[in-house]
């Protein structure tokens, strides 16, 4: 694993170096979360397939309202599936950053992401200030 070595004491304070055991623990936690998300995605895809078959086989007597309801249900399912896929992408990216040795460092300004933010959102790639600037745009 790559461990960056800051050139000055000030940089060392801004970029804490994690021990190998901390890195391994962090990687294991992210991998566990990724596995959970992949399982959730598979369950959801399976349930969508079942629901879609039921909707297609039960169209006798449907009026416009029934058809509209089925369309809305399907759009909701697609939205949820996309959200799960995005979370998988974020956790995979966090794992890549752990392996690269830059996990916990803001991708925009290079400052450390506060531990409390990482605890609440382990796949965070921006510090609070940069995230707030991004959300204002």
N, C-alpha and C positions, 0 to 999 in steps of 0.2 A: 504494500500500500504506500502511496505517495504521502509523505509528510512534508509540508512546507516549513521552511525555516526562515522566520522573519529576520530582516537585517538589523533592526534596532530594537531596543527595549520597548519603545512606544508601539512599534508594529507588533511585537510579541503580545502586548496587552490587548491589542485590537484583534489579533488572530490566534486565539488559544489553540494549542496543539493537543489533540486527543491521544490518549494512550492506545496501544493496539487493542487492549481489552475493551476500551470504550468504543472504539471503531467497530469491533466485532459485535458488541452488544447492540449498537445502533443499527448496523447492517442486518442483524438477525430480526430486530423489531420491524424494520422496514420490509424485509422479505416476508415476514409473517403477515403484515398488512397487505402486501401485494398478493400473496396466496389467497387471503380472505376475499379480496376484491375480485380476483379471477374466478373463485368459486361462486361468489354472488352474481357475477356477470353470467356464468354458465347457467345457474338456476333461473335467472331472469330470462335469458334467451330461450331456455326450454319452456318456461311458462308462457312466453309470448307465442311460441310456435303452437302450443296447445290451444291458447285463446284464439289465435288466428284460424286454426282449423275449425274450432267451434263456431266462430263468427261466419265463416264461409259456408259451413254446412247448415246453418240455421238462418237462412235468408227468406224462407217462405213467408209471405205475408208482411214483409218489411215495408214500411212507408218511409217517407223522407226523414222523419225524426229518428227512426231506428237506424237508418243508414248514417245519419249525422252522428248519432251517439257512438256507433261503431268506429267511425272515422276519428272522433275525438279520443276514444280509448286507445286506438292504434297510435295516434300522434303522441299521447302521453307516454305510452310504452317506449316509443322511439326516443323521446326526450330523456327518460330515465336511463335507457341503455347508453345513450351518448354521455350522460353524466358519469356513469360508472366507468366508461372507457376513458374519459378525461382524468378521473381519479387514478386509474391504473397508469396512465401516462405520467402523471405527476409523481407517483411513488417510484416508478421505474427511473425517472429522471433523478430523484433524490438518491436512489441507490447508485446511479452512475456518478453522482457528485461525491458520495462517500468513497467510492473506489478511486476517484480522481484526487481525493484529499481536500476538496473545497466545499464540502457540505457545511452549512451553517454560515457561509459567507455570502453576503448580498451580491447577486449577479450584476447589479447596476452600479453600486458605489464601492463595493469591495469591503465594506465594514461588516463586523459580525452581526448575525441575526440574533436578537436576544433569546436566551434559553427558554423563557416563558412562551415566546412566540413559537419556537420549535416544538415545545411540549404540546401546545394546543394544536399546531398545524405542522407536523413533521416534514411535509414536503414543501414548506415555504422556501422560496428562492430569493425573496426580497425582504429587506429590513422594513420595519414599520413605516419609516419616513418615505422610502421609495414606493412602497405599496400604496400609501395615501396619495402620493403624486400621480401614480398610475391610475388610481380610481377617479381622480378629478378630471382626467382627460376625457 
